[in-house]
Amino acid sequence: MGNQKRIHNTINKIGYTLVDLKMILITHSDGDHYGALNALEKVTLARVGTSAIEAESIRAGSVSREMKAAGLQKSLFTLFGKVVGRNPKNARIDDILIPGQVLPVLGGVRVLDTAGHTPGHLSFFSESEKILFAGDSIVIQNSKPVPSSGSICWNEDKARLAFDMQMKLDPVLICAGHGLYKV
């Protein structure tokens, strides 16, 4: 939550305004990935799309999976969630995106099923530009891409399969949820 100013500044920095924004793609329903959605929807007419599973959670103002934490770690996740707004208010979703669908941006962006971090996680791949928008299906760790894992991951086996599939696309730039990796 609270990233709307950062998003606005980034869009302005590359020579556009929020009015130019036509489509918002949401990879998954963690609050740090859709928390600015309500603020953006107030200043843009952009359509918002994500998977059916993640849309259901976003519309309810929740996340699509529970963290696999116990004891102190669970308490820390709860506290951290309150501080960073892990569970923002519900938001509007206009379009349910289907894996394999090609969106009319960046020369065609393919919707990828990258369930693992969350059950309905999507990633987006620009085949012409070889840019992968991976959300949290890929984490940049020690300057290298790795699959989502641990207590924040809904299903580590699926996360590994999603990671392997994405790496086979041979992207030149990976825009992970919390970092960039340039080949």
C-alpha positions, 0 to 999 in steps of 0.5 A: 500500500502507499505505492501510488505515488511511486507508480505515478512518479515512475509513469511521469518519469518515462513521459506518460501520465496516469490518464495514459494508463490503459491496463493494470495487470495484477500478478497476485493478491498480496497487499504489496502487489495490489494495495495501490489499486483503489488509489489508481482507479480513482485517477485512471480509466485503466482496466484491471486484470488478474486470474479468477482465484486472485480476483476473488481474493482482491474483491474480498480484500484478502489474500489467496492463501495463508502463510505457513508460519507458526509461533514467533514467525506467525506473530512477526508476519501479522505485525509486518502485515499491519505495518506494510498493509498486507491486507488492503481494502477490497478493489475492483477487478474488470477482467479475468485473465486466462493463461495463454491469452495474449494481451495487446501491449508491448507487441503482445504480452502472454499471460502465464500460469505461475501458481506456486507463490499463490494458487492463482499467481500469474506472470506476463511475458513480452515475447518480442521484448523478452521481458518477464513480469514475474511478480513473486513467482521469482525472487532475486536473491544474491543477484540471481533469480530463484523460485519463491519458497518458504513460509510465504509460498503456497506450494513450493513444488508448483513454484519450482515448476513455474520458475523452470517454465519461466526460465525456459522462456530465456528472458533478457529482463526479469521484473520480479516483484521485489527486484530486477534481473538483467541477463 
